[in-house]
């Protein structure tokens, strides 16, 4: 909120903040408003020039920040913040409704949710409640694994997982130290230190075929840092090979399903996509799945491998039809 | 926005909040520094723009027309301006802290943090330490169409956009009464009434190409009471009686398939036989084709044919 277009809304929040937090420190307030101390002082200087009509010294807002301690006076007209806008209230209400849809996950105490919703709806202008009910977030049905994963989290125990990876049709056993649950776009993941990968990993709860709580204390290594999910849940490694496919309109799902580095429209719904492939086996499986709705352009040798594998598979069907 | 203008607008807000009686434009011109220098016409234009800007950030300006006066009067009613007194219990503050960090991108992340800032400015203690704990919740909106559709849903305006249906080779223009947006399994959908098809429809945001245009006046869309947005984007309920496929699997291969199958019979010729529930033969065929020469779908015939078709397609 440091852009100049946001300045007026910021000032209209800053003054009430200072009124309700007398003696607040420059550094603390700058942090709350996402400003540098210099920017904050500039805001205070501006506020100090404003006030009631007449604009005699007695009409103006009085601000001081001696020794870094901010005191404000004579600002009663704007002592309360502006009511929540429809977008502001709706953004929170949608999120609260989403929390309400996953009671087992959020573990929200008692009836706190409906109480907050009621208070917010009252604080918002008209219409916010209506808008927020026009946004729905579908949350996966509680996966069976949740109970044990929770136990591992609360008791800080290592977990033994059998994890299904559809792209490879593999089930791998993994021992992990659970760190926290992450819900992204309605899907639930366990963020954990994985001893097989020797790295932090996100595992989807609905792909855990078995979870066992081990009687071993979870003890993730010091380098186990939370994953920044703001950058997306699927992050192929930049060292994975960059491959290229061409897909028809019926194969466009590839571009929606996998994170692509480049997508080019070729007309008639066809696409050329460049994406990071974990390995050649994964790419082979994808190409076979696509059938005539896609083909591998690069690496060029891959096209031959796909043909060979398709021929071998077809020979099984040829021997008895 | 220049510093001078910010100052003028802040003074204008204070002036309109402080006055008990509505003020005419001329009275405002005298009272608010920054207006006094300009000629009549310049002032009128400036005042109009300022009113619009204040309204855009959500400040309610009342226009009062007194039959005995020529000019309308302006003021801001304190009650509709001010955030009502709110106090949150500790558990409520925790919930709100969790909710405020849900939105990841787009304008709503800003709206949520703006709301939180106003609440804190109003003396509400919010708790933002929860996210660092055992649970983090995120909603993502990378689809470029999202902000425009959110606005249209909020303002109840008709929208028009170009859309490519699943697997379709062409893009068609759709005119839709937006009823709501839905996030399902990591994707966003618009649910509404498709004017062209004269029926309710759901659209995946990632298949919208180009800009979303709003047509018609705000408030012109009526959302039918009791409409179930979630049901509109849900896949048709899977039939209770699914079908069963019989698949031969190479010994030691396809661990995942074996785990998900309902029965496994060990064979003697290096191949085992598994049974697997399915509903859509094409989906099954995609999966089975991806397993290449490690599997052979024995029956039913339509699934077997679908696999053969895919593999032949991969040959070409």
Interface residues (C-beta under 8 A of the other chain):
Chain A: X1 X4 X5 X7 X8 X9 X11 X12 X13 X14 X16 X17 X20 X21 X32 X33 X46 X47 X49 X50 X51 X52 X53 X54 X55 X77 X78 X80 X81 X82 X83 X84 X85 X86 X87 X88 X89 X90 X91 X92 X94 X95 X96 X98 X99 X105 X106 X107 X108 X109 X110 X112 X113 X115 X116 X119 X120 X122 X123 X125 X127 X131 X133 X134 X135 X136 X137 X138 X140 X153 X162 X164 X165 X166 X168 X169 X170 X171 X180 X181 X182 X183 X184 X185 X186 X187 X191 X209 X229 X230 X232 X248 X249 X250 X252 X253 X256 X268 X269 X284 X285 X286 X287 X288 X289 X290 X291 X292 X293 X306 X307 X309 X310 X311 X312 X313 X314 X315 X316 X317
Chain B: X1 X2 X3 X6 X7 X9 X10 X11 X13 X14 X15 X17 X18 X30 X31 X32 X33 X53 X57 X58 X59 X80 X81 X82 X83 X84 X86 X88 X89 X91 X92 X94 X95 X96 X98 X99 X100 X102 X103 X104 X107 X108 X109 X110 X111 X112 X113 X114 X115 X116 X117 X118 X119 X120 X121 X122 X123 X133 X134 X135 X136 X137 X138 X139 X140 X150 X153 X154 X164 X166 X167 X168 X169 X170 X179 X180 X181 X182 X183 X184 X185 X186 X187 X204 X206 X207 X223 X229 X230 X233 X234 X254 X255 X256 X257 X259 X260 X286 X287 X289 X290 X291 X292 X293 X295 X296 X304 X307 X308 X309 X310 X311 X312 X313 X314 X315 X316
